Amino acid sequence: MTVVSIENKPIRISWIVDGGEAGKFLIWREGAPLDSLSDKQRLFGWHAPSFYGSTLEWAEAGGVKGIALPAAMALSYFLAPSSVAHALFLWGVEAELLRKAAALFQDALEAGRFMPDHGRWLQEG
């Protein structure tokens, strides 16, 4: 998924499948490091579940370093991306599709058409 940043270096999002951060989204910038506190604050400046980015860990996967977004926080983030207004991150086509999918998933949860099994999730851990 691609988001275009104010610096014209796209912000990318991929799913981490291996290692200690498996099961999280990796948010990284193509062509330039995404590795400062200000990067977190700009991308998550209004995202209360991550305490505005401060609780998110740095991760490395596939040779790139970025911010690890836990799956449990992803739905709220993708429903309403929480970057600060002056950062001017523009969502790309793939990101718009993910945002639409997040809205559909939220609707299914609210209507009871999908109900996570917490016990099973704990067993599979």
C-alpha positions as CSV (number, residue, x, y, z in Angstrom):
1,M,0.0,0.0,0.0
2,T,1.3,3.5,-0.8
3,V,0.8,6.9,0.8
4,V,2.6,9.8,-0.7
5,S,4.3,12.0,1.8
6,I,5.0,15.7,1.7
7,E,8.6,14.9,0.7
8,N,7.3,12.9,-2.4
9,K,8.8,9.8,-1.0
10,P,6.0,7.2,-0.6
11,I,5.0,5.8,2.7
12,R,4.6,2.1,2.3
13,I,2.7,-0.4,4.4
14,S,3.2,-4.1,4.4
15,W,2.3,-7.1,6.6
16,I,5.1,-8.6,8.6
17,V,5.0,-12.4,8.3
18,D,8.2,-13.5,10.0
19,G,10.2,-12.7,13.2
20,G,9.3,-11.1,16.4
21,E,7.0,-8.5,14.9
22,A,5.0,-11.0,12.8
23,G,1.3,-10.2,12.7
24,K,1.8,-6.5,12.5
25,F,1.8,-3.9,9.8
26,L,5.1,-2.3,8.9
27,I,4.9,1.3,7.9
28,W,8.0,2.6,6.2
29,R,9.2,5.2,3.7
30,E,10.5,4.2,0.3
31,G,13.9,5.7,-0.5
32,A,14.4,7.5,2.9
33,P,14.5,6.3,6.4
34,L,11.4,6.5,8.5
35,D,13.1,6.4,11.8
36,S,12.5,9.5,14.0
37,L,10.1,10.4,16.7
38,S,8.8,13.2,14.5
39,D,7.9,10.7,11.8
40,K,5.8,8.8,14.3
41,Q,4.2,12.0,15.6
42,R,3.3,13.2,12.0
43,L,1.8,9.8,11.0
44,F,0.0,9.1,14.3
45,G,-0.5,12.6,15.7
46,W,-4.2,12.1,16.3
47,H,-4.3,8.3,16.9
48,A,-5.2,7.9,20.6
49,P,-5.0,4.0,20.7
50,S,-1.2,4.2,20.0
51,F,-0.9,7.2,22.4
52,Y,-0.2,9.3,19.3
53,G,2.5,7.0,18.0
54,S,4.6,6.9,21.2
55,T,3.7,3.3,22.1
56,L,4.6,2.0,18.7
57,E,7.8,0.1,18.3
58,W,10.4,0.3,15.5
59,A,10.8,-2.9,13.5
60,E,12.7,-4.2,10.5
61,A,11.4,-6.6,8.0
62,G,12.4,-7.4,4.4
63,G,15.5,-5.1,4.7
64,V,13.5,-2.0,5.6
65,K,13.1,-0.3,9.0
66,G,9.8,1.3,10.0
67,I,7.0,1.5,12.5
68,A,5.2,-1.7,13.6
69,L,1.5,-1.2,13.9
70,P,-0.2,-4.0,15.8
71,A,-3.2,-5.5,14.1
72,A,-5.4,-4.6,17.2
73,M,-4.7,-0.9,16.4
74,A,-4.9,-1.1,12.6
75,L,-8.6,-1.0,12.2
76,S,-9.0,2.3,14.1
77,Y,-6.0,3.7,12.2
78,F,-7.2,2.7,8.7
79,L,-10.8,3.8,9.5
80,A,-9.5,7.3,10.2
81,P,-5.8,7.9,9.4
82,S,-4.5,10.0,12.2
83,S,-1.7,12.0,10.7
84,V,-1.5,15.6,11.7
85,A,-3.0,18.0,9.2
86,H,0.2,19.9,8.4
87,A,2.1,16.7,7.5
88,L,0.1,16.4,4.2
89,F,0.2,12.7,3.7
90,L,-1.9,11.7,0.7
91,W,-3.3,8.2,0.6
92,G,-2.6,6.3,-2.6
93,V,-5.0,3.9,-4.4
94,E,-4.0,0.8,-2.4
95,A,-4.5,2.8,0.9
96,E,-7.9,3.9,-0.2
97,L,-8.9,0.3,-0.9
98,L,-7.6,-0.7,2.6
99,R,-9.6,2.2,4.2
100,K,-12.8,1.0,2.4
101,A,-12.1,-2.6,3.5
102,A,-11.7,-1.4,7.1
103,A,-15.0,0.4,6.9
104,L,-16.7,-2.8,5.6
105,F,-15.0,-4.9,8.3
106,Q,-16.2,-2.4,11.0
107,D,-19.8,-2.6,9.6
108,A,-19.6,-6.4,9.7
109,L,-18.4,-6.3,13.4
110,E,-21.1,-3.8,14.4
111,A,-23.9,-5.8,12.7
112,G,-22.7,-9.1,14.3
113,R,-21.9,-10.7,10.9
114,F,-18.4,-11.4,12.1
115,M,-17.5,-12.2,15.7
116,P,-13.9,-12.8,16.7
117,D,-13.2,-15.9,18.9
118,H,-11.1,-14.5,21.7
119,G,-10.5,-17.9,23.3
120,R,-9.2,-19.4,20.0
121,W,-7.0,-16.4,19.4
122,L,-5.4,-16.8,22.9
123,Q,-4.8,-20.5,22.1
124,E,-3.2,-19.8,18.8
125,G,-1.3,-16.8,20.4
